[in-house]
Amino acid sequence: MIIFITGTDTGVGKTFVTALLAKALSDHGIDVKVQKWVSTGNMKFSEDCVFIYGLLGDGSVKTAQELQDKSVSGSDTALYCLPFPASPHLASERAGVIIKTEVIRDALLRLGSSCEILIVEGVGGILVPLSREMLLADLVAEFKLPTLVVARSGLGTLNHTLLTLEAMRYRNIQIAGVLLNSQGGEDSSIVRDNQRTITDIGQVEVFGVLPRVKNPLDALSSIAPMAFRILSVLKDFKHTAETCL
């Protein structure tokens, strides 16, 4: 089973949510792996994958160097690591690298077949360009990956989230739901209304709101019930990514 994690923007908490989701499922005995197709602002390894596997507490990885080795550029975990901190299309041009659909598809198949659940973390938002000819959304749609949207919980999230959902529906991307991530200091009445409005207008399930925490593990109890609701939704999808790759 594969789930794709996208966001309404860069910096909304995709890596945080991916790590906590993987940890919550892993703690209940589910074999979980993670993958990131493109990491920018990274030279030799994906810093996001290092963070995720570090939080996951993979028993086979015990040192910082081993975490980096597991997340090295070109591996099935971290396919493309590009040094320039920009959109993938620009970062790949600066590096003289071509992001290839077949490379991503093959790695997705290999890693997805080696675990019970593969969580793929996106880069930026769903319409970010991977090249001058291909958007991230095009690839997610082609692979028919059920997708969870991570969004900010406070003021301004309605426009970003509803636009993201509209872009996904236009491409027939399966929407698993929305998870709101607190940046801290939001007006609670606005947050509650955002949940309701996204549910009603976006016609999508909002799984809940993750609190802002200093230690990521402090949010584990908050995401655990959401994780299993998300898992239940994934099982309800008629089509799986494995049949479309």
C-alpha positions as CSV (number, residue, x, y, z in Angstrom):
1,M,0.0,0.0,0.0
2,I,1.3,3.4,-1.0
3,I,0.3,6.9,0.2
4,F,1.6,10.2,-1.1
5,I,2.0,13.2,1.2
6,T,1.6,16.6,-0.4
7,G,1.3,20.1,1.1
8,T,-0.4,23.3,0.3
9,D,3.0,25.0,0.2
10,T,6.6,24.4,1.2
11,G,7.2,24.5,5.0
12,V,3.7,23.4,6.0
13,G,5.0,20.3,7.8
14,K,5.0,17.5,5.3
15,T,8.2,16.0,6.7
16,F,6.9,16.3,10.3
17,V,3.6,14.6,9.4
18,T,5.3,11.9,7.3
19,A,7.7,11.1,10.2
20,L,4.9,10.9,12.8
21,L,2.6,8.9,10.5
22,A,5.4,6.4,9.9
23,K,6.2,6.2,13.6
24,A,2.6,5.7,14.7
25,L,2.1,2.9,12.2
26,S,5.5,1.3,12.9
27,D,4.8,1.3,16.7
28,H,1.8,-0.8,16.0
29,G,3.8,-3.5,14.2
30,I,3.3,-2.3,10.6
31,D,6.3,-2.5,8.3
32,V,6.6,1.1,7.1
33,K,9.2,2.6,4.7
34,V,9.5,6.2,3.4
35,Q,10.6,7.7,0.1
36,K,11.3,11.1,-1.2
37,W,11.6,11.6,-5.0
38,V,13.4,14.9,-4.9
39,S,15.2,16.8,-2.2
40,T,16.5,20.3,-2.9
41,G,19.1,22.2,-0.9
42,N,20.7,18.8,-0.2
43,M,24.0,17.6,-1.6
44,K,24.7,13.9,-0.8
45,F,21.7,12.7,1.1
46,S,18.1,13.7,1.9
47,E,18.0,15.6,5.2
48,D,14.2,15.0,5.4
49,C,14.7,11.2,5.1
50,V,17.4,11.3,7.7
51,F,15.0,13.1,10.1
52,I,12.2,10.7,9.3
53,Y,14.2,7.5,9.8
54,G,15.8,9.0,12.9
55,L,12.4,9.5,14.4
56,L,11.2,6.2,13.2
57,G,14.0,4.5,15.2
58,D,14.8,1.9,12.5
59,G,16.6,-0.9,14.4
60,S,18.9,-1.4,11.5
61,V,20.2,2.2,11.7
62,K,22.1,3.1,14.8
63,T,24.4,6.0,13.9
64,A,24.2,9.4,12.1
65,Q,26.4,8.0,9.3
66,E,24.1,5.0,8.9
67,L,21.1,7.3,8.7
68,Q,22.8,9.3,5.9
69,D,23.8,6.2,4.1
70,K,20.2,5.0,4.1
71,S,19.1,8.3,2.7
72,V,21.9,8.8,0.2
73,S,21.2,10.4,-3.2
74,G,20.4,7.8,-5.8
75,S,19.0,5.3,-3.4
76,D,15.4,4.0,-3.5
77,T,14.7,6.1,-0.4
78,A,16.1,9.4,-1.8
79,L,16.2,9.4,-5.6
80,Y,17.4,12.9,-6.4
81,C,19.2,15.2,-4.0
82,L,20.0,18.5,-5.6
83,P,22.2,21.2,-3.9
84,F,20.4,24.4,-5.0
85,P,17.5,25.2,-2.6
86,A,14.8,25.8,-5.2
87,S,11.9,24.2,-7.1
88,P,13.0,20.8,-8.5
89,H,12.9,22.0,-12.1
90,L,15.4,24.8,-11.4
91,A,17.5,22.8,-9.0
92,S,17.9,20.0,-11.5
93,E,18.8,22.4,-14.3
94,R,21.5,23.9,-12.1
95,A,22.8,20.5,-11.3
96,G,22.7,19.3,-14.9
97,V,20.3,16.4,-13.8
98,I,17.2,15.1,-15.6
99,I,14.5,13.9,-13.3
100,K,13.2,10.7,-15.1
101,T,9.7,9.2,-14.6
102,E,11.0,5.7,-15.2
103,V,13.6,6.0,-12.4
104,I,10.9,7.2,-10.0
105,R,8.5,4.4,-11.1
106,D,11.1,1.7,-10.7
107,A,12.1,2.8,-7.3
108,L,8.5,3.1,-6.2
109,L,7.8,-0.4,-7.2
110,R,10.9,-1.8,-5.5
111,L,10.5,0.0,-2.2
112,G,6.7,-0.4,-2.3
113,S,7.0,-4.2,-2.7
114,S,9.4,-4.5,0.2
115,C,7.1,-3.2,3.0
116,E,3.4,-3.1,4.1
117,I,3.1,0.6,3.7
118,L,5.2,3.0,1.7
119,I,4.8,6.7,2.6
120,V,6.1,9.0,-0.2
121,E,6.8,12.6,0.9
122,G,6.3,15.2,-1.9
123,V,8.3,18.3,-2.5
124,G,6.7,21.7,-2.1
125,G,3.0,21.8,-3.2
126,I,1.2,19.5,-5.6
127,L,1.8,21.8,-8.7
128,V,5.5,22.2,-8.2
129,P,7.4,21.6,-11.5
130,L,9.7,18.6,-11.6
131,S,10.9,19.8,-15.1
132,R,9.8,22.4,-17.7
133,E,7.4,19.7,-19.1
134,M,6.2,17.9,-16.0
135,L,4.4,18.9,-12.7
136,L,4.5,16.8,-9.6
137,A,0.8,16.4,-9.9
138,D,1.2,14.8,-13.3
139,L,3.3,12.0,-11.9
140,V,1.1,11.5,-8.9
141,A,-1.9,11.2,-11.2
142,E,-0.1,8.9,-13.6
143,F,0.8,6.6,-10.7
144,K,-2.7,6.9,-9.2
145,L,-1.4,7.4,-5.7
146,P,-3.9,8.2,-2.9
147,T,-2.8,11.5,-1.5
148,L,-3.0,13.2,1.9
149,V,-2.8,17.0,2.0
150,V,-1.0,18.7,4.8
151,A,-2.1,22.3,5.4
152,R,-1.6,25.0,7.9
153,S,-4.4,25.3,10.4
154,G,-4.7,29.1,10.7
155,L,-5.7,32.1,8.8
156,G,-5.0,31.9,5.0
157,T,-5.3,28.1,4.8
158,L,-8.7,28.0,3.1
159,N,-7.6,29.4,-0.2
160,H,-4.4,27.4,-0.4
161,T,-6.2,24.1,0.7
162,L,-9.2,24.5,-1.6
163,L,-7.0,25.4,-4.6
164,T,-4.9,22.3,-3.9
165,L,-8.0,20.1,-3.7
166,E,-9.3,21.6,-6.9
167,A,-6.0,21.0,-8.8
168,M,-6.0,17.4,-7.6
169,R,-9.6,16.7,-8.6
170,Y,-8.9,18.2,-12.0
171,R,-6.3,15.5,-12.5
172,N,-8.4,12.7,-10.9
173,I,-5.9,12.3,-8.1
174,Q,-7.4,10.2,-5.2
175,I,-7.7,12.4,-2.2
176,A,-7.3,10.6,1.1
177,G,-8.1,13.7,3.1
178,V,-6.5,16.7,4.8
179,L,-4.5,17.0,8.0
180,L,-4.0,20.4,9.5
181,N,-0.7,21.3,11.1
182,S,-0.5,24.1,13.7
183,Q,2.3,26.7,13.3
184,G,1.5,27.9,16.8
185,G,-0.5,31.0,18.0
186,E,-3.6,30.5,15.8
187,D,-7.0,31.8,16.9
188,S,-8.8,28.6,18.0
189,S,-12.1,29.8,16.6
190,I,-10.6,30.2,13.1
191,V,-8.9,26.8,13.3
192,R,-12.3,25.2,14.1
193,D,-14.0,27.0,11.3
194,N,-11.2,26.1,8.9
195,Q,-11.8,22.4,9.7
196,R,-15.5,22.8,9.1
197,T,-15.2,24.9,5.9
198,I,-12.6,22.7,4.3
199,T,-14.8,19.7,5.0
200,D,-17.9,21.3,3.7
201,I,-16.6,23.2,0.7
202,G,-13.7,20.9,-0.1
203,Q,-15.9,17.8,0.2
204,V,-13.1,16.0,2.0
205,E,-12.4,14.5,5.4
206,V,-10.2,16.6,7.7
207,F,-8.6,14.1,10.0
208,G,-7.7,16.7,12.7
209,V,-5.1,19.2,13.8
210,L,-1.6,18.5,15.0
211,P,-0.3,20.7,17.8
212,R,2.9,22.7,17.6
213,V,5.5,20.9,19.7
214,K,9.1,21.2,20.6
215,N,9.8,17.5,20.5
216,P,8.1,15.8,17.5
217,L,7.3,12.7,19.6
218,D,5.1,14.9,21.8
219,A,2.6,14.9,18.9
220,L,2.6,11.1,18.5
221,S,-0.5,10.6,20.7
222,S,-2.3,13.2,18.6
223,I,-1.5,11.6,15.2
224,A,-2.1,8.0,16.3
225,P,-5.9,7.9,15.9
226,M,-5.6,10.0,12.7
227,A,-3.1,7.4,11.3
228,F,-5.4,4.5,11.6
229,R,-8.3,6.5,10.2
230,I,-6.1,7.4,7.2
231,L,-5.2,3.7,6.9
232,S,-8.9,2.8,6.9
233,V,-9.6,5.3,4.1
234,L,-6.7,3.9,2.0
235,K,-8.1,0.4,2.2
236,D,-11.4,1.7,0.8
237,F,-9.9,2.9,-2.4
238,K,-10.9,0.6,-5.2
239,H,-7.6,1.1,-7.2
240,T,-4.1,0.7,-5.8
241,A,-1.0,2.2,-7.1
242,E,0.6,-1.2,-7.6
243,T,-1.8,-1.9,-10.5
244,C,-1.0,1.4,-12.3
245,L,2.8,1.4,-12.2
